[in-house]
C-alpha cells in the first residue's frame, strides 16, 4: 500500500509540475521576445506604399517586354524597410490578418521580423531572425532564430515554421508570373536587393 501511495504521490507531483510548466509557458509566450529590443523603428508613409507598388509595376512591365522580345535581360529591384513596413501597416488596417503589430528590419545579411498576433484567447508574440537563400531561381527563407515570447523554439519547430513560410512564399512570390529567375539576394542598410534574369519563353 505504501508503494502505491508513493507512486500516486509521485504521479500527482508530476501532474502539478506539468500544469505549472504549461502556465509558465503560456505566460512566457505572451511576453515580448528579446529580439524586439534590438530592432529599430521604421518611418511609415503612403508615399512608401506608392513607391513599392510602382517598383513592382515597373518590374512586371520590364519582364513582360523582355519576354515578348524573347531576350534574356538582367533585372534588379531594391525594396526598403519603409516600403515593406508601410505596406504591412496598410494591410493590418484592413483587418484581414490575425495580427495586431508587425515590424521588419533589414540588417547586414539577415532580416528580423516581430509579430504580435491576435488569436482569440492567445495573443502571443513571436520574433524571427532569418536570411534569404536561392533555390532553383526562387527565394528560400532560412530561419536562424525563432522565439515564441520569451521562449526559444526547438529546432524541429523552427524547421516546421520555415517550411510553412516557404510554402507561403511560393504561393505569393511573383517569380513564375514574371518569368524571373532570381540570381542574387543582398540584405543590408535597411534594404533588400534582388537581382536576376528574365527567362526566355520557348
Helices and strands as residue ranges (DSSP letters): H 2-30, G 34-38, H 46-68, E 74-80, H 81-93, E 99-106, E 111-117, E 125-135, E 138-148, E 151-152, H 155-172, H 175-178, E 180-188, E 191-198
